[in-house]
């Protein structure tokens, strides 16, 4: 009888250890703001430039302004292979403004400055094997949205938002030959802001800095063959919270073949140990094939949650 009991205990223990543990991770979902034209159109600006070394500037103040800048390297009416060293600057102040910058080619620069409420900024950069492009958006106010997309090598994208309920999204793809990689950065200050960044290619570098509470940051990186295969993600979130609101949420997902994944998340509750509820949440998922994963999470205050899942071989 004793042998049967011992055997049963061994079988139960073996079954217990045979189970694969699963980390309990929160969902880093987004309530994406509506894209497209915001409200009525009072002032309309449409600038189209062909060739190289072009400079476009639009300055609008009021309600429902609409500005488009399109710069292409082909001097014919057809679509070209991209321009070079073009610059575009849009400044809008008011309510429900819309800006749209489209640049093709190398060494282009696009800047959007918006002040007010319910503004929308979009930049679409790159065609062919475009390189060395820079896109930046600076928004100050409420319910503003920024979308920036860049294609191919050695591009840089930056979004700075100050206010409440702002949304920023950046998408970079350096392709299979993306040796130089891309850099994406989002800085947000305020409450209920959302930052989303996606990078595919080689040698990706993404960073997100958020100051306030109820903020969410998500970074998704996938490296492919082409040079330095590494993914690097850095998230910094600070908030001062005593009894109201909720903490910040940071999610990082990294996938790499032949290169290393590195993730660093720092979440600081400036209220100290007394700011316990509800705390911050950090979620990291890393998958590396023929390479390694490294995750660092630093949290202060109380009632924080950290979840890390790593798969490598």
C-alpha positions as protocol buffer text, in pm:
chain_id: "A"
residue {
  index: 1
  type: UNK
  ca { x: 0 y: 0 z: 0 }
}
residue {
  index: 2
  type: UNK
  ca { x: 283 y: 236 z: 95 }
}
residue {
  index: 3
  type: UNK
  ca { x: 456 y: 165 z: -240 }
}
residue {
  index: 4
  type: UNK
  ca { x: 137 y: 255 z: -427 }
}
residue {
  index: 5
  type: UNK
  ca { x: 106 y: 587 z: -243 }
}
residue {
  index: 6
  type: UNK
  ca { x: 470 y: 675 z: -310 }
}
residue {
  index: 7
  type: UNK
  ca { x: 433 y: 582 z: -678 }
}
residue {
  index: 8
  type: UNK
  ca { x: 120 y: 797 z: -708 }
}
residue {
  index: 9
  type: UNK
  ca { x: 302 y: 1091 z: -549 }
}
residue {
  index: 10
  type: UNK
  ca { x: 592 y: 1051 z: -793 }
}
residue {
  index: 11
  type: UNK
  ca { x: 358 y: 1041 z: -1092 }
}
residue {
  index: 12
  type: UNK
  ca { x: 177 y: 1354 z: -970 }
}
residue {
  index: 13
  type: UNK
  ca { x: 506 y: 1534 z: -914 }
}
residue {
  index: 14
  type: UNK
  ca { x: 635 y: 1437 z: -1258 }
}
residue {
  index: 15
  type: UNK
  ca { x: 315 y: 1564 z: -1419 }
}
residue {
  index: 16
  type: UNK
  ca { x: 352 y: 1891 z: -1229 }
}
residue {
  index: 17
  type: UNK
  ca { x: 708 y: 1954 z: -1347 }
}
residue {
  index: 18
  type: UNK
  ca { x: 624 y: 1844 z: -1700 }
}
residue {
  index: 19
  type: UNK
  ca { x: 386 y: 2139 z: -1739 }
}
residue {
  index: 20
  type: UNK
  ca { x: 533 y: 2442 z: -1916 }
}
residue {
  index: 21
  type: UNK
  ca { x: 497 y: 2752 z: -1698 }
}
residue {
  index: 22
  type: UNK
  ca { x: 323 y: 3048 z: -1856 }
}
residue {
  index: 23
  type: UNK
  ca { x: 373 y: 3405 z: -1738 }
}
residue {
  index: 24
  type: UNK
  ca { x: 58 y: 3605 z: -1664 }
}
residue {
  index: 25
  type: UNK
  ca { x: 93 y: 3910 z: -1890 }
}
residue {
  index: 26
  type: UNK
  ca { x: -151 y: 4195 z: -1930 }
}
residue {
  index: 27
  type: UNK
  ca { x: -274 y: 4287 z: -2275 }
}
residue {
  index: 28
  type: UNK
  ca { x: -115 y: 4602 z: -2418 }
}
residue {
  index: 29
  type: UNK
  ca { x: -411 y: 4703 z: -2632 }
}
residue {
  index: 30
  type: UNK
  ca { x: -469 y: 5041 z: -2789 }
}
residue {
  index: 31
  type: UNK
  ca { x: -770 y: 5258 z: -2855 }
}
residue {
  index: 32
  type: UNK
  ca { x: -640 y: 5398 z: -3183 }
}
residue {
  index: 33
  type: UNK
  ca { x: -770 y: 5741 z: -3270 }
}
residue {
  index: 34
  type: UNK
  ca { x: -946 y: 5796 z: -3600 }
}
residue {
  index: 35
  type: UNK
  ca { x: -715 y: 5889 z: -3885 }
}
residue {
  index: 36
  type: UNK
  ca { x: -794 y: 6115 z: -4174 }
}
residue {
  index: 37
  type: UNK
  ca { x: -928 y: 6468 z: -4219 }
}
residue {
  index: 38
  type: UNK
  ca { x: -1045 y: 6639 z: -3899 }
}
residue {
  index: 39
  type: UNK
  ca { x: -1353 y: 6858 z: -3935 }
}
residue {
  index: 40
  type: UNK
  ca { x: -1431 y: 7130 z: -4188 }
}
residue {
  index: 41
  type: UNK
  ca { x: -1167 y: 7285 z: -4411 }
}
residue {
  index: 42
  type: UNK
  ca { x: -1119 y: 7663 z: -4382 }
}
residue {
  index: 43
  type: UNK
  ca { x: -772 y: 7708 z: -4529 }
}
residue {
  index: 44
  type: UNK
  ca { x: -628 y: 7466 z: -4785 }
}
residue {
  index: 45
  type: UNK
  ca { x: -265 y: 7442 z: -4895 }
}
residue {
  index: 46
  type: UNK
  ca { x: -142 y: 7190 z: -5155 }
}
residue {
  index: 47
  type: UNK
  ca { x: 227 y: 7199 z: -5250 }
}
residue {
  index: 48
  type: UNK
  ca { x: 374 y: 6957 z: -5507 }
}
residue {
  index: 49
  type: UNK
  ca { x: 746 y: 6971 z: -5592 }
}
residue {
  index: 50
  type: UNK
  ca { x: 950 y: 6767 z: -5839 }
}
residue {
  index: 51
  type: UNK
  ca { x: 1328 y: 6730 z: -5844 }
}
residue {
  index: 52
  type: UNK
  ca { x: 1588 y: 6790 z: -5576 }
}
residue {
  index: 53
  type: UNK
  ca { x: 1683 y: 7059 z: -5323 }
}
residue {
  index: 54
  type: UNK
  ca { x: 1322 y: 7176 z: -5285 }
}
residue {
  index: 55
  type: UNK
  ca { x: 1190 y: 7368 z: -4984 }
}
residue {
  index: 56
  type: UNK
  ca { x: 822 y: 7382 z: -4888 }
}
residue {
  index: 57
  type: UNK
  ca { x: 669 y: 7582 z: -4601 }
}
residue {
  index: 58
  type: UNK
  ca { x: 305 y: 7609 z: -4494 }
}
residue {
  index: 59
  type: UNK
  ca { x: 183 y: 7836 z: -4212 }
}
residue {
  index: 60
  type: UNK
  ca { x: -183 y: 7818 z: -4107 }
}
residue {
  index: 61
  type: UNK
  ca { x: -379 y: 7961 z: -3814 }
}
residue {
  index: 62
  type: UNK
  ca { x: -748 y: 7895 z: -3752 }
}
residue {
  index: 63
  type: UNK
  ca { x: -997 y: 7608 z: -3754 }
}
residue {
  index: 64
  type: UNK
  ca { x: -1003 y: 7311 z: -3986 }
}
residue {
  index: 65
  type: UNK
  ca { x: -687 y: 7393 z: -4180 }
}
residue {
  index: 66
  type: UNK
  ca { x: -565 y: 7139 z: -4437 }
}
residue {
  index: 67
  type: UNK
  ca { x: -209 y: 7125 z: -4570 }
}
residue {
  index: 68
  type: UNK
  ca { x: -45 y: 6876 z: -4810 }
}
residue {
  index: 69
  type: UNK
  ca { x: 319 y: 6868 z: -4919 }
}
residue {
  index: 70
  type: UNK
  ca { x: 434 y: 6618 z: -5184 }
}
residue {
  index: 71
  type: UNK
  ca { x: 800 y: 6605 z: -5290 }
}
residue {
  index: 72
  type: UNK
  ca { x: 927 y: 6364 z: -5557 }
}
residue {
  index: 73
  type: UNK
  ca { x: 1253 y: 6344 z: -5748 }
}
residue {
  index: 74
  type: UNK
  ca { x: 1098 y: 6290 z: -6091 }
}
residue {
  index: 75
  type: UNK
  ca { x: 1067 y: 6606 z: -6301 }
}
residue {
  index: 76
  type: UNK
  ca { x: 789 y: 6451 z: -6510 }
}
residue {
  index: 77
  type: UNK
  ca { x: 426 y: 6405 z: -6417 }
}
residue {
  index: 78
  type: UNK
  ca { x: 480 y: 6037 z: -6340 }
}
residue {
  index: 79
  type: UNK
  ca { x: 599 y: 5880 z: -6018 }
}
residue {
  index: 80
  type: UNK
  ca { x: 975 y: 5892 z: -5986 }
}
residue {
  index: 81
  type: UNK
  ca { x: 1236 y: 5703 z: -5790 }
}
residue {
  index: 82
  type: UNK
  ca { x: 1253 y: 5971 z: -5524 }
}
residue {
  index: 83
  type: UNK
  ca { x: 1400 y: 6314 z: -5466 }
}
residue {
  index: 84
  type: UNK
  ca { x: 1701 y: 6421 z: -5266 }
}
residue {
  index: 85
  type: UNK
  ca { x: 1764 y: 6684 z: -4999 }
}
residue {
  index: 86
  type: UNK
  ca { x: 1408 y: 6815 z: -4996 }
}
residue {
  index: 87
  type: UNK
  ca { x: 1266 y: 6996 z: -4692 }
}
residue {
  index: 88
  type: UNK
  ca { x: 907 y: 7038 z: -4580 }
}
residue {
  index: 89
  type: UNK
  ca { x: 776 y: 7240 z: -4284 }
}
residue {
  index: 90
  type: UNK
  ca { x: 413 y: 7271 z: -4177 }
}
residue {
  index: 91
  type: UNK
  ca { x: 298 y: 7491 z: -3889 }
}
residue {
  index: 92
  type: UNK
  ca { x: -67 y: 7485 z: -3780 }
}
residue {
  index: 93
  type: UNK
  ca { x: -236 y: 7645 z: -3481 }
}
residue {
  index: 94
  type: UNK
  ca { x: -602 y: 7600 z: -3392 }
}
residue {
  index: 95
  type: UNK
  ca { x: -858 y: 7322 z: -3393 }
}
residue {
  index: 96
  type: UNK
  ca { x: -910 y: 7018 z: -3618 }
}
residue {
  index: 97
  type: UNK
  ca { x: -610 y: 7084 z: -3839 }
}
residue {
  index: 98
  type: UNK
  ca { x: -471 y: 6825 z: -4082 }
}
residue {
  index: 99
  type: UNK
  ca { x: -120 y: 6796 z: -4226 }
}
residue {
  index: 100
  type: UNK
  ca { x: 14 y: 6539 z: -4472 }
}
residue {
  index: 101
  type: UNK
  ca { x: 376 y: 6520 z: -4592 }
}
residue {
  index: 102
  type: UNK
  ca { x: 484 y: 6270 z: -4861 }
}
residue {
  index: 103
  type: UNK
  ca { x: 854 y: 6253 z: -4949 }
}
residue {
  index: 104
  type: UNK
  ca { x: 1033 y: 6007 z: -5179 }
}
residue {
  index: 105
  type: UNK
  ca { x: 1406 y: 5952 z: -5198 }
}
residue {
  index: 106
  type: UNK
  ca { x: 1714 y: 6028 z: -4987 }
}
residue {
  index: 107
  type: UNK
  ca { x: 1826 y: 6294 z: -4740 }
}
residue {
  index: 108
  type: UNK
  ca { x: 1480 y: 6447 z: -4698 }
}
residue {
  index: 109
  type: UNK
  ca { x: 1354 y: 6631 z: -4391 }
}
residue {
  index: 110
  type: UNK
  ca { x: 993 y: 6678 z: -4282 }
}
residue {
  index: 111
  type: UNK
  ca { x: 877 y: 6877 z: -3978 }
}
residue {
  index: 112
  type: UNK
  ca { x: 524 y: 6928 z: -3845 }
}
residue {
  index: 113
  type: UNK
  ca { x: 439 y: 7177 z: -3568 }
}
residue {
  index: 114
  type: UNK
  ca { x: 82 y: 7178 z: -3438 }
}
residue {
  index: 115
  type: UNK
  ca { x: -82 y: 7364 z: -3148 }
}
residue {
  index: 116
  type: UNK
  ca { x: -439 y: 7308 z: -3035 }
}
residue {
  index: 117
  type: UNK
  ca { x: -701 y: 7033 z: -3020 }
}
residue {
  index: 118
  type: UNK
  ca { x: -790 y: 6738 z: -3244 }
}
residue {
  index: 119
  type: UNK
  ca { x: -501 y: 6793 z: -3482 }
}
residue {
  index: 120
  type: UNK
  ca { x: -374 y: 6524 z: -3719 }
}
residue {
  index: 121
  type: UNK
  ca { x: -21 y: 6491 z: -3860 }
}
residue {
  index: 122
  type: UNK
  ca { x: 93 y: 6228 z: -4110 }
}
residue {
  index: 123
  type: UNK
  ca { x: 430 y: 6174 z: -4277 }
}
residue {
  index: 124
  type: UNK
  ca { x: 505 y: 5904 z: -4536 }
}
residue {
  index: 125
  type: UNK
  ca { x: 872 y: 5888 z: -4628 }
}
residue {
  index: 126
  type: UNK
  ca { x: 1071 y: 5664 z: -4862 }
}
residue {
  index: 127
  type: UNK
  ca { x: 1055 y: 5486 z: -5197 }
}
residue {
  index: 128
  type: UNK
  ca { x: 1294 y: 5245 z: -5367 }
}
residue {
  index: 129
  type: UNK
  ca { x: 1600 y: 5220 z: -5142 }
}
residue {
  index: 130
  type: UNK
  ca { x: 1551 y: 5553 z: -4960 }
}
residue {
  index: 131
  type: UNK
  ca { x: 1808 y: 5647 z: -4697 }
}
residue {
  index: 132
  type: UNK
  ca { x: 1898 y: 5916 z: -4446 }
}
residue {
  index: 133
  type: UNK
  ca { x: 1553 y: 6067 z: -4409 }
}
residue {
  index: 134
  type: UNK
  ca { x: 1435 y: 6253 z: -4101 }
}
residue {
  index: 135
  type: UNK
  ca { x: 1074 y: 6302 z: -3990 }
}
residue {
  index: 136
  type: UNK
  ca { x: 959 y: 6485 z: -3680 }
}
residue {
  index: 137
  type: UNK
  ca { x: 626 y: 6599 z: -3535 }
}
residue {
  index: 138
  type: UNK
  ca { x: 567 y: 6830 z: -3240 }
}
residue {
  index: 139
  type: UNK
  ca { x: 211 y: 6854 z: -3105 }
}
residue {
  index: 140
  type: UNK
  ca { x: 87 y: 7047 z: -2803 }
}
residue {
  index: 141
  type: UNK
  ca { x: -274 y: 7018 z: -2687 }
}
residue {
  index: 142
  type: UNK
  ca { x: -555 y: 6765 z: -2658 }
}
residue {
  index: 143
  type: UNK
  ca { x: -658 y: 6461 z: -2864 }
}
residue {
  index: 144
  type: UNK
  ca { x: -383 y: 6500 z: -3121 }
}
residue {
  index: 145
  type: UNK
  ca { x: -269 y: 6219 z: -3351 }
}
residue {
  index: 146
  type: UNK
  ca { x: 63 y: 6163 z: -3526 }
}
residue {
  index: 147
  type: UNK
  ca { x: 143 y: 5889 z: -3781 }
}
residue {
  index: 148
  type: UNK
  ca { x: 492 y: 5857 z: -3929 }
}
residue {
  index: 149
  type: UNK
  ca { x: 603 y: 5587 z: -4174 }
}
residue {
  index: 150
  type: UNK
  ca { x: 956 y: 5548 z: -4309 }
}
residue {
  index: 151
  type: UNK
  ca { x: 1096 y: 5294 z: -4549 }
}
residue {
  index: 152
  type: UNK
  ca { x: 1448 y: 5157 z: -4586 }
}
residue {
  index: 153
  type: UNK
  ca { x: 1783 y: 5246 z: -4437 }
}
residue {
  index: 154
  type: UNK
  ca { x: 1924 y: 5479 z: -4177 }
}
residue {
  index: 155
  type: UNK
  ca { x: 1607 y: 5679 z: -4117 }
}
residue {
  index: 156
  type: UNK
  ca { x: 1513 y: 5875 z: -3806 }
}
residue {
  index: 157
  type: UNK
  ca { x: 1165 y: 5954 z: -3675 }
}
residue {
  index: 158
  type: UNK
  ca { x: 1070 y: 6159 z: -3369 }
}
residue {
  index: 159
  type: UNK
  ca { x: 738 y: 6258 z: -3211 }
}
residue {
  index: 160
  type: UNK
  ca { x: 695 y: 6499 z: -2922 }
}
residue {
  index: 161
  type: UNK
  ca { x: 351 y: 6545 z: -2768 }
}
residue {
  index: 162
  type: UNK
  ca { x: 241 y: 6748 z: -2466 }
}
residue {
  index: 163
  type: UNK
  ca { x: -114 y: 6729 z: -2333 }
}
residue {
  index: 164
  type: UNK
  ca { x: -395 y: 6481 z: -2276 }
}
residue {
  index: 165
  type: UNK
  ca { x: -518 y: 6181 z: -2479 }
}
residue {
  index: 166
  type: UNK
  ca { x: -262 y: 6211 z: -2757 }
}
residue {
  index: 167
  type: UNK
  ca { x: -170 y: 5920 z: -2988 }
}
residue {
  index: 168
  type: UNK
  ca { x: 161 y: 5866 z: -3169 }
}
residue {
  index: 169
  type: UNK
  ca { x: 247 y: 5581 z: -3404 }
}
residue {
  index: 170
  type: UNK
  ca { x: 569 y: 5518 z: -3597 }
}
residue {
  index: 171
  type: UNK
  ca { x: 640 y: 5244 z: -3851 }
}
residue {
  index: 172
  type: UNK
  ca { x: 989 y: 5182 z: -3991 }
}
residue {
  index: 173
  type: UNK
  ca { x: 1101 y: 4909 z: -4230 }
}
residue {
  index: 174
  type: UNK
  ca { x: 1463 y: 4893 z: -4346 }
}
residue {
  index: 175
  type: UNK
  ca { x: 1410 y: 4588 z: -4566 }
}
residue {
  index: 176
  type: UNK
  ca { x: 1641 y: 4293 z: -4618 }
}
residue {
  index: 177
  type: UNK
  ca { x: 1943 y: 4511 z: -4693 }
}
residue {
  index: 178
  type: UNK
  ca { x: 1890 y: 4736 z: -4392 }
}
residue {
  index: 179
  type: UNK
  ca { x: 2249 y: 4743 z: -4272 }
}
residue {
  index: 180
  type: UNK
  ca { x: 2228 y: 5087 z: -4115 }
}
residue {
  index: 181
  type: UNK
  ca { x: 1889 y: 5034 z: -3951 }
}
residue {
  index: 182
  type: UNK
  ca { x: 1649 y: 5296 z: -3821 }
}
residue {
  index: 183
  type: UNK
  ca { x: 1590 y: 5505 z: -3508 }
}
residue {
  index: 184
  type: UNK
  ca { x: 1246 y: 5585 z: -3366 }
}
residue {
  index: 185
  type: UNK
  ca { x: 1172 y: 5801 z: -3063 }
}
residue {
  index: 186
  type: UNK
  ca { x: 849 y: 5917 z: -2896 }
}
residue {
  index: 187
  type: UNK
  ca { x: 834 y: 6166 z: -2609 }
}
residue {
  index: 188
  type: UNK
  ca { x: 500 y: 6230 z: -2440 }
}
residue {
  index: 189
  type: UNK
  ca { x: 414 y: 6440 z: -2137 }
}
residue {
  index: 190
  type: UNK
  ca { x: 67 y: 6438 z: -1983 }
}
residue {
  index: 191
  type: UNK
  ca { x: -217 y: 6196 z: -1917 }
}
residue {
  index: 192
  type: UNK
  ca { x: -377 y: 5910 z: -2110 }
}
residue {
  index: 193
  type: UNK
  ca { x: -125 y: 5923 z: -2394 }
}
residue {
  index: 194
  type: UNK
  ca { x: -43 y: 5628 z: -2621 }
}
residue {
  index: 195
  type: UNK
  ca { x: 284 y: 5555 z: -2803 }
}
residue {
  index: 196
  type: UNK
  ca { x: 317 y: 5273 z: -3056 }
}
residue {
  index: 197
  type: UNK
  ca { x: 631 y: 5188 z: -3253 }
}
residue {
  index: 198
  type: UNK
  ca { x: 700 y: 4907 z: -3500 }
}
residue {
  index: 199
  type: UNK
  ca { x: 1037 y: 4837 z: -3664 }
}
residue {
  index: 200
  type: UNK
  ca { x: 1141 y: 4569 z: -3910 }
}
residue {
  index: 201
  type: UNK
  ca { x: 1483 y: 4522 z: -4063 }
}
residue {
  index: 202
  type: UNK
  ca { x: 1828 y: 4533 z: -3914 }
}
residue {
  index: 203
  type: UNK
  ca { x: 1984 y: 4713 z: -3620 }
}
residue {
  index: 204
  type: UNK
  ca { x: 1662 y: 4869 z: -3494 }
}
residue {
  index: 205
  type: UNK
  ca { x: 1663 y: 5121 z: -3211 }
}
residue {
  index: 206
  type: UNK
  ca { x: 1340 y: 5243 z: -3050 }
}
residue {
  index: 207
  type: UNK
  ca { x: 1288 y: 5456 z: -2742 }
}
residue {
  index: 208
  type: UNK
  ca { x: 981 y: 5590 z: -2564 }
}
residue {
  index: 209
  type: UNK
  ca { x: 967 y: 5843 z: -2281 }
}
residue {
  index: 210
  type: UNK
  ca { x: 639 y: 5923 z: -2105 }
}
residue {
  index: 211
  type: UNK
  ca { x: 581 y: 6157 z: -1811 }
}
residue {
  index: 212
  type: UNK
  ca { x: 241 y: 6144 z: -1639 }
}
residue {
  index: 213
  type: UNK
  ca { x: -7 y: 5867 z: -1569 }
}
residue {
  index: 214
  type: UNK
  ca { x: -251 y: 5643 z: -1759 }
}
residue {
  index: 215
  type: UNK
  ca { x: 8 y: 5628 z: -2041 }
}
residue {
  index: 216
  type: UNK
  ca { x: 72 y: 5326 z: -2263 }
}
residue {
  index: 217
  type: UNK
  ca { x: 383 y: 5244 z: -2464 }
}
residue {
  index: 218
  type: UNK
  ca { x: 418 y: 4953 z: -2709 }
}
residue {
  index: 219
  type: UNK
  ca { x: 726 y: 4863 z: -2910 }
}
residue {
  index: 220
  type: UNK
  ca { x: 745 y: 4578 z: -3162 }
}
residue {
  index: 221
  type: UNK
  ca { x: 1077 y: 4496 z: -3327 }
}
residue {
  index: 222
  type: UNK
  ca { x: 1164 y: 4228 z: -3582 }
}
residue {
  index: 223
  type: UNK
  ca { x: 1512 y: 4193 z: -3727 }
}
residue {
  index: 224
  type: UNK
  ca { x: 1593 y: 4029 z: -4061 }
}
residue {
  index: 225
  type: UNK
  ca { x: 1917 y: 3942 z: -4237 }
}
residue {
  index: 226
  type: UNK
  ca { x: 2129 y: 4225 z: -4367 }
}
residue {
  index: 227
  type: UNK
  ca { x: 2404 y: 4327 z: -4128 }
}
residue {
  index: 228
  type: UNK
  ca { x: 2390 y: 4407 z: -3757 }
}
residue {
  index: 229
  type: UNK
  ca { x: 2081 y: 4218 z: -3659 }
}
residue {
  index: 230
  type: UNK
  ca { x: 2021 y: 4358 z: -3313 }
}
residue {
  index: 231
  type: UNK
  ca { x: 1703 y: 4507 z: -3168 }
}
residue {
  index: 232
  type: UNK
  ca { x: 1728 y: 4766 z: -2890 }
}
residue {
  index: 233
  type: UNK
  ca { x: 1428 y: 4902 z: -2702 }
}
residue {
  index: 234
  type: UNK
  ca { x: 1429 y: 5159 z: -2421 }
}
residue {
  index: 235
  type: UNK
  ca { x: 1118 y: 5273 z: -2233 }
}
residue {
  index: 236
  type: UNK
  ca { x: 1112 y: 5531 z: -1953 }
}
residue {
  index: 237
  type: UNK
  ca { x: 789 y: 5615 z: -1772 }
}
residue {
  index: 238
  type: UNK
  ca { x: 755 y: 5852 z: -1475 }
}
residue {
  index: 239
  type: UNK
  ca { x: 440 y: 5947 z: -1288 }
}
residue {
  index: 240
  type: UNK
  ca { x: 331 y: 6118 z: -967 }
}
residue {
  index: 241
  type: UNK
  ca { x: 24 y: 5944 z: -830 }
}
residue {
  index: 242
  type: UNK
  ca { x: -129 y: 5923 z: -487 }
}
residue {
  index: 243
  type: UNK
  ca { x: -490 y: 5809 z: -489 }
}
residue {
  index: 244
  type: UNK
  ca { x: -643 y: 5869 z: -833 }
}
residue {
  index: 245
  type: UNK
  ca { x: -583 y: 5748 z: -1188 }
}
residue {
  index: 246
  type: UNK
  ca { x: -386 y: 5445 z: -1293 }
}
residue {
  index: 247
  type: UNK
  ca { x: -21 y: 5366 z: -1352 }
}
residue {
  index: 248
  type: UNK
  ca { x: 162 y: 5337 z: -1680 }
}
residue {
  index: 249
  type: UNK
  ca { x: 181 y: 5029 z: -1905 }
}
residue {
  index: 250
  type: UNK
  ca { x: 483 y: 4935 z: -2117 }
}
residue {
  index: 251
  type: UNK
  ca { x: 494 y: 4642 z: -2362 }
}
residue {
  index: 252
  type: UNK
  ca { x: 797 y: 4531 z: -2566 }
}
residue {
  index: 253
  type: UNK
  ca { x: 796 y: 4250 z: -2824 }
}
residue {
  index: 254
  type: UNK
  ca { x: 1122 y: 4153 z: -2996 }
}
residue {
  index: 255
  type: UNK
  ca { x: 1194 y: 3883 z: -3255 }
}
residue {
  index: 256
  type: UNK
  ca { x: 1541 y: 3824 z: -3396 }
}
residue {
  index: 257
  type: UNK
  ca { x: 1726 y: 3573 z: -3614 }
}
residue {
  index: 258
  type: UNK
  ca { x: 2101 y: 3572 z: -3562 }
}
residue {
  index: 259
  type: UNK
  ca { x: 2102 y: 3891 z: -3354 }
}
residue {
  index: 260
  type: UNK
  ca { x: 2055 y: 3995 z: -2995 }
}
residue {
  index: 261
  type: UNK
  ca { x: 1744 y: 4143 z: -2838 }
}
residue {
  index: 262
  type: UNK
  ca { x: 1790 y: 4405 z: -2565 }
}
residue {
  index: 263
  type: UNK
  ca { x: 1504 y: 4561 z: -2373 }
}
residue {
  index: 264
  type: UNK
  ca { x: 1522 y: 4814 z: -2090 }
}
residue {
  index: 265
  type: UNK
  ca { x: 1211 y: 4944 z: -1909 }
}
residue {
  index: 266
  type: UNK
  ca { x: 1226 y: 5194 z: -1624 }
}
residue {
  index: 267
  type: UNK
  ca { x: 904 y: 5289 z: -1446 }
}
residue {
  index: 268
  type: UNK
  ca { x: 923 y: 5540 z: -1164 }
}
residue {
  index: 269
  type: UNK
  ca { x: 646 y: 5646 z: -927 }
}
residue {
  index: 270
  type: UNK
  ca { x: 756 y: 5989 z: -806 }
}
residue {
  index: 271
  type: UNK
  ca { x: 516 y: 5955 z: -511 }
}
residue {
  index: 272
  type: UNK
  ca { x: 758 y: 5698 z: -373 }
}
residue {
  index: 273
  type: UNK
  ca { x: 658 y: 5401 z: -162 }
}
residue {
  index: 274
  type: UNK
  ca { x: 334 y: 5571 z: -63 }
}
residue {
  index: 275
  type: UNK
  ca { x: 204 y: 5576 z: -420 }
}
residue {
  index: 276
  type: UNK
  ca { x: 107 y: 5211 z: -413 }
}
residue {
  index: 277
  type: UNK
  ca { x: -217 y: 5191 z: -604 }
}
residue {
  index: 278
  type: UNK
  ca { x: -244 y: 5101 z: -880 }
}
residue {
  index: 279
  type: UNK
  ca { x: 123 y: 5093 z: -980 }
}
residue {
  index: 280
  type: UNK
  ca { x: 295 y: 5033 z: -1314 }
}
residue {
  index: 281
  type: UNK
  ca { x: 298 y: 4730 z: -1545 }
}
residue {
  index: 282
  type: UNK
  ca { x: 581 y: 4613 z: -1770 }
}
residue {
  index: 283
  type: UNK
  ca { x: 550 y: 4326 z: -2020 }
}
residue {
  index: 284
  type: UNK
  ca { x: 844 y: 4195 z: -2227 }
}
residue {
  index: 285
  type: UNK
  ca { x: 831 y: 3912 z: -2484 }
}
residue {
  index: 286
  type: UNK
  ca { x: 1155 y: 3815 z: -2657 }
}
residue {
  index: 287
  type: UNK
  ca { x: 1228 y: 3544 z: -2914 }
}
residue {
  index: 288
  type: UNK
  ca { x: 1583 y: 3491 z: -3040 }
}
residue {
  index: 289
  type: UNK
  ca { x: 1705 y: 3231 z: -3287 }
}
residue {
  index: 290
  type: UNK
  ca { x: 2081 y: 3160 z: -3279 }
}
residue {
  index: 291
  type: UNK
  ca { x: 2122 y: 3465 z: -3055 }
}
residue {
  index: 292
  type: UNK
  ca { x: 2043 y: 3592 z: -2706 }
}
residue {
  index: 293
  type: UNK
  ca { x: 1781 y: 3790 z: -2514 }
}
residue {
  index: 294
  type: UNK
  ca { x: 1841 y: 4052 z: -2246 }
}
residue {
  index: 295
  type: UNK
  ca { x: 1563 y: 4219 z: -2049 }
}
residue {
  index: 296
  type: UNK
  ca { x: 1597 y: 4474 z: -1769 }
}
residue {
  index: 297
  type: UNK
  ca { x: 1300 y: 4612 z: -1575 }
}
residue {
  index: 298
  type: UNK
  ca { x: 1331 y: 4869 z: -1297 }
}
residue {
  index: 299
  type: UNK
  ca { x: 1018 y: 4972 z: -1106 }
}
residue {
  index: 300
  type: UNK
  ca { x: 976 y: 5196 z: -802 }
}
residue {
  index: 301
  type: UNK
  ca { x: 680 y: 5259 z: -572 }
}
residue {
  index: 302
  type: UNK
  ca { x: 435 y: 4981 z: -500 }
}
residue {
  index: 303
  type: UNK
  ca { x: 173 y: 4755 z: -658 }
}
residue {
  index: 304
  type: UNK
  ca { x: 385 y: 4718 z: -973 }
}
residue {
  index: 305
  type: UNK
  ca { x: 369 y: 4421 z: -1209 }
}
residue {
  index: 306
  type: UNK
  ca { x: 650 y: 4287 z: -1426 }
}
residue {
  index: 307
  type: UNK
  ca { x: 623 y: 4003 z: -1676 }
}
residue {
  index: 308
  type: UNK
  ca { x: 904 y: 3864 z: -1894 }
}
residue {
  index: 309
  type: UNK
  ca { x: 882 y: 3579 z: -2147 }
}
residue {
  index: 310
  type: UNK
  ca { x: 1203 y: 3476 z: -2326 }
}
residue {
  index: 311
  type: UNK
  ca { x: 1255 y: 3207 z: -2589 }
}
residue {
  index: 312
  type: UNK
  ca { x: 1599 y: 3142 z: -2735 }
}
residue {
  index: 313
  type: UNK
  ca { x: 1814 y: 2870 z: -2887 }
}
